[in-house]
Amino acid sequence: MKVMKFGGTSVGTAASIQKTAAIVAGAAQEQPVVVVVSALSGVTDALIQAADDARSRKRHPTEIMEDLKERHAGICTDLGLDSDEILAPIEALTEVLHGIHYLRELTPRSYDYVLSHGELLSSRIVAAYLNSQGTQAAPMTGWDAGILTNDNHGNAAVLAESYERIPKQLDPTQGTTYIVTGFLAQTEKGERTTLGRGGSDYSAAILGRALGASEIQIWTDVNGILSSDPRVVSNAFTLDVVTFQEAAELAFFGARVIHPKTIEPALNAGIPVRVLNTFEPDHPGTQIVAGRRDTEREIVALAAKKGNTILTLDSTRMLDAEGYLATVFEILKAHGISVDAISTSEVSVCMTVEKRYSDALQLAAKELEQFAQVELRPGRAIICCVGAGMQNRPGTAAKVFSAAQQANANIEMISMGSSRINLTFVVRDEDADHTLRTLHSELIG
C-alpha cells in the first residue's frame, strides 16, 4: 500500500480535483492507497485572515464566510456534487467566528479550530467526487485516523503512541480509499491541533510509517525537486534521486517542494518518498531515498532564502567563557526567535534570523547589548549548496567561492553544515539571484 498526498494546487479547482481523482482511482485499482489532502490553495491564508478579522471586528463573520462558502460551493457545482451536506462544517465554523467576534478574543486553541476547516472541506469534496466517479471513498479527519499531538497549538508535536493507534483506526485494505485531512490532529483531551504550515506532508509521512507503506508520494505542481529555483535559474532541472539529508537541507533553506518534517518519519521507517506533479502525472519526478548515492557532482542543488538578518555579537568576554553561547540562545529563545545558520570565532558569533522575527530581534538585541557589541544587518540572503558528493572531496569550497567571486558577490558569512553535505553563505538580497545563476552554471550545469 502507498500513501498519496495532494497539495493545495492539486485540489484548488474543479479541474485539478478531477486530475487528482483520476490519479487516485488509477492507483487504487492496483493496490490499497491512503490519500492525504491539503486545503484548497489559498484557503488556509483566508481562514487566518477570517479569524483575525473576526477578532478585530474588521468584518462580520457572516460576510467573512460568504467568500469561503462561495468558492467551495462553486467547485462542488462544477463537479456535479450537492454542496449542502459537503459544506455542513461551515455552519459550526461561522458560530465560532461569531464567538470570536463577540468576545474579541482569539486563543491558539480557537485558531486551530478555525484553520482545521480548510482540510475538512477539501477532504469531503475529494471523497464525494471519487464516489461519484465509481471509486469507493470516505473522508477521515487526522484525529479519527489516530494522530495524537501535544497541546502546542499551531505547531503541535506528534506523540509516539500515534504510530500504534493509526493501524487500529485506519485500514486501507478493506476496499475503501480514505481521504485524510492533512495538517490536523488532536490532543489526548480531544482538542484540535495543527502541525504547522505545510504539515500535510508531515501527516502523510506519519501515516506512511504507521501503516508500513511501500512508498509515500507527495503530489505538487512541479516535476519533483529541482536543481534550483526555476523562477531564477531558467535551466534548472529535475533531480532523479536525492538523499533524505539532501532533501531536508533543501527544504529548510527555501526549496519548499516538501515539508522538512516529512523526512524523519519516512527515514526512520526506510520508506522512499517520491515527489510528483499532478499536472504531469507521467513524469517520474524525484525519489528521496535513505542511502547515499554516487554522483559525479559534489553539489547537486542550490537554494536561496531572502529576507534574513545577520546578527553579529562581538565581545572579548566570549574568549574562554563557559556558557556564553548558552546565554545568547536563552535570550533568543525567550523572545521566540529561531536561528538558521551560525558561525563563530573566539570573540564573535554571527547568525541569521528570518524576517518574521524582526520585531522580536530588536527587543532581544537590547538584552544582548548588555554584554556584547551588537550589529544587525537586514536584507540578507542565505545561499545553500547541497550535495552528498561534497563529503571528503577536497576543493569543493574553493569552487563555490570562486563561482561567487565571478558573480561579484560579497560573502558576509559562511557556515558549513554538521552533516557535511551543506555549505551555506550569506550575501545581500539584491545579489542573490545573480549569484544563484552563476553557481548553477559553474557547479551544476
N, C-alpha and C positions, 0 to 999 in steps of 0.2 A: 504494500500500500504506500501511497505517497501523499504528501501534504502540498496543496497548491494555494499560494497566497496571491491575491489580486489587489493592487493598489488603487488609489483614488481615481486615477485617469482610466483605469481598466473598468471602472463601474460608474464613470462620471456622466455618461449619456446613455440614451436608449441603444444607440448603435454600438457603443463599446460594451454594454451589458450583453448584447446579442453575440458579440465576438467572444466574450468571456464564457458565456453559456455554451457556445459551440465547442470551445476548448475543453471545458469541464465534461460535457457529455461524451466527447470522444475518449477522454481519459478514463471515465467511469465505466466504459464498455470493456476496457482492458483489465482493470484492477480496481479495488476499492480506493476511493480518494476522500480526503477531508479538505474542504475549501475554507480558507480564511479570507475575509474581505475587510477592506478599509471603508471609511465613509466616502461618499461621493466627493470628488475633488472640490476643494474649497469649502466644504460643509463644516469641518472642524473649526476652521477660522471663523466661519459665520456664527457658529454656536458660541465661541469665545466672545465674539462681539455682542451676541444676543444677551449673554449673561452680564457682561459689563454695562450694556445699555439699560438692562432692567434695574441693575443696582443704582446706576446714576440717574434713573428716570429720564434718560435721553429719549427713549421711545417706549410706548406702551407695549406690554407683552403680546397683545393681540396683533398689533402691527408688526412686531418683531417676527412672529411665527408665520405671518402670511407669505413672505417670500420663500421661506423654507418649505412650507406645505405646497406652495405652487410649483416649485421645482420638482419635488418628488412626485407629486400628482401628475405633472406633465409627462414625466418618464413612464409612470405606470400606464397612462393613456397611450403613449406611443408604443408600448409593449403589449397593449391589449389586455391589461390587467385591471381588476377592480381595486381602486385605491383605498376604499373606505376601511377595510379590515387591515390592509397592509400598513396604513398610516395611523392606526389606532394609538401608538405610543405618543403621538404629538399632543394628544389631549392632556395626558398626565404631565408632559413637559411644560405645556402652557400654564398649568396650575402652579407648578414650581416657580416658573418665572414671575407669576403674579405675586407669589410669596416674597421672592427676592425684591421685586418692585415695591411692595408694601413696606417691608422691613428695612429696605436699603442695606441689606446685609448679604454678602456672598462668601460663604465659607468654602474651604478647599473641598469638603465633602459635597457641598451643593454644586460646586464647579464640575466635579467628576460626574455627578448625576446628569447635569446638562450635556456635557460632552459625550456621554455614552450614547446619546440618541442618533448620532451620525451613523455609527455601525449598526445599531439596532434597525434602523430603517433600510440601509443598503442590503443587509443580510436577508431581510424579509422580501425585498424586491427581487433579488437574485434567485432566492429559493422559489418564489412564486413563478418566475419566468421559466425556470428549469422544469418545474412541474407542468407548466402549460405546453412545453415542448417535448414531453414524454420521458423526462428524467426524474425519477423519484427523489425529491429533495426536501429538506426541512431546515429552517433557521434554528440556530442554537447560540445562546449567549456564551461568552467566555467563562462566566461563572458556572453556568449549567454544565459546561464541558469539564469543569473541575479545577479551573485555575484559581488558586488562592494567593493572596498577597498580604504584606503588612499594611499598615494604615497610613503610609506616606502618600497621601492623595496627590495626584498629579504626576508622580513618578514612582509608583509603588514597586517594591521588590517582590518577585515571585518566591513563594515558600516551597521548600523541598518536598513537602507532602503532596504538592500538586501532581508530581510525577506518578504517585500511587493512585491518586483519585481519578485522574483522567481516563485510564483504561477501563475503570469501573463505570464511568458515566458516559463514555463515548465509544461506541462500537461501530466502525465503518464497514464491517463485513456482513451486515445483515440486509444489504440491498438499498439502504437509504444513504444518499450523499448529503452530509451535514454541511451547512453553510454557517460557519462560526464567526462571530464578531471578533475581529482583531482588536487589540488595544485595550480590551476591557477584561476586568476580573472583579473579585470581591474579597473582602476581609473575612475572617472567621466569624465575625459578627453579622455578616451579610450586607455590609456597606459596599456600594460600587466603588471601584478604583480604576484608574487608568495607568498604563505602563509607560507614559512619556510619549512625546511626539514621535511618530514613526514606529510606535510599539506594535503595530500589526505584524511586522516582520518577526518580532520577538515572540508574539503569540504563536506564529506558525512554527518556529523552531522549538518552542516548548511542547507543542502538540506532537511534532515530529519525533522528538526524543522520547516522549512518554509512550507513544504508540508504536515505536520501533519502525518508523518509516524507512523505506529504501532510498528516498530522495525527498528533499524539500525544495519546492520550486517557488521562486519569487518572480511574479509576472508584473512587468512595469511597462513603460512606454519607450524604452530604449533597448538596443540589442546587446544586453549584458553589461559587463563592466568594461569601460573603455580605457585606452591608454592615457587619456587626459580629457579635459572638458571640451567637447566638440564645438561649443559656442566660442571658444577661444582658439583652440587648435583645430584647424579645418581638416587636417588629415589624421585625426585621432581614429583609432581602430579598436575593434572588439578583441579583448583578450580571451583566448580559448579556455585557458585554465589559470587560476591563481590559487595560492595557498590561503588558508584561513587567516594567517597572520597578515599577509599582504592585503586581503580584503578588509580586515579590521582597521589597519593603518589608513587605507584609502578612505574608508567610510568616516573615520574620525576626523580626517583633515579635509573634508569637503565633498568627497565623491559619494553623494547621498543616494546611490542606487540601492544600497542595502543598509539597514539599520545596524550600527555596531553591536548592539546587544544580541543580535541574531547569531553571532558567531559562536559564542560559548556553548549553548546547549547542543548545537549541531556538532561542534568539535568534540565535546565530551562523549557524545554517542557515536562518533565516527560516521555521521550521516553526511553525504555530499549535498551541497546546496547548488542549485542551478538558477541563474538569473536569466529570464527570458522576456521577450517582447510580445505583449498581447496583440499588437497590430501587425506583427510579422511572426506568426507562430511557428513557421517552418525554419526560422533562423535558430541555429544551435545555441546561441547565447554564450554565457560564461559559466564554467563549472568551478566551484570552490571546493577544494579538497584539503585533507589534513596533511598529507605528506609533502615534503619538499620536492620540487620538480626541477629537472635540469633545464637550464636556459643559457643561451649564448649571451644574453644581455645581463649586465649587472643590475640595471634598472628597467623595470617593465612598465611602470606607470607613474604619472605625476598628478598631484592635486594641489590646489591653491585655496586658501581661505582668507578672504579680505576682511577689513574692518576690525582688526585687533589692535590692542595697545601693548607696547613693550613697557613693562615695569622694571626699572633698574634701581637696585639698592646698593649704595657704596658705603662701607663702614669698616674701619680698622678693627672694630670690636669683633668682627666676624673671624678674624685670624685666631686660630686655635681655640675658638669659643665653642663649648659644648651646648647643643640645643638652640643655636642661633636660627637655623632654618626652621626648626620646630616652632619657634616663637612667631616667625614670619607667617607660616602656614596656619597657625592657630588664629592669627588676626584675620587672614583672608577667609578662613572657614567661618569665623564669627559673622562676617559680612556676606556669607553665601556665595563666595567667589571661587570658581574653578579655574585652574591653570592648565594650559595646553602644553607648551614647550618650556623647558628650563635649561639654563646654562649658568655655571658657577665658576668662580676663581677664589683665590684666598681671601680677597677683600671685597668682592662684589658678587651679586647674583642678578641675573636677568630672567624674566619670564614673560610669557604672552598671555593676555587675558582677552576674551571675546568682548565685542562692543556692547552686548546686552548687559554687561556688568559695569558699565561706565560710571553710573551714579554711585554704586556701592564702592567702586575702586577709589573714587575721590574721598570718600569717608575713611576707607582703610588707609589711604596714603597719609592722612593726618596722624593716625596712630603710629604708622611706620616711621614717620619723621622724628619720633621721639628717640630713636636710636640709629638712624641711618639717613644719609642723603638720598632723597627720593626723586626720580625723574620719570615722567610719564610721556611716552611718545605714541600718540594715537595715529590711526590711519596706516597701519602696517599690515602686510600680507605674509602669511606663512606659506612657503613653498615646500612641499613634501615630495621627496624622491623615494620610491618604494621598489624593493626587489630582493627576493631571497638570494639572487645571484651575487649581491654585493658582499655577502659574508666571505671572509677570508680571501677577498680579491683585492690586492694592493692597487692603489691608483684610482679607485672609484671616486673618492672625494675630490681628487685633483681634476678629474674630468668634469665633475659637477661645477666646481668653482671656476674652471676655465670657461665653461659654457656661460655661466653667469656673468663673467667678465666680458664676454663677447656681447652680451645683452646690455652692457654698460649699467648693470645693476649694482648698487652699493649694498653689500651684505652687512646688516646691523647686528645679527645674532645667529649663532649656529648651535644646533642640538642634534646629537646622534642618539637614536632610539636604543634602549637597552636590548631590544630584540635583534639588533644588528641588521635589520632589513629596512631601516628608515633613516634617511638623512634629511634633516629639516633645517631650513634657514629662513631668515626674515628680511624682506625688502619693503620699500614704500608701496602703498596700494597702487599708485599710478605706474609703477614699474612691473607689476605682477604679470600682466598679460604678455608683454613682450618677452619677459624672462621665461615664462612657461613655454612659449612658442620656440624660443631658441634652445632651451633644454630638450624639448621633444625632438627637434630637428637633429641636434648633435648626439643625443644619447639613445634615442629610441628609433627614430627614422620616420 
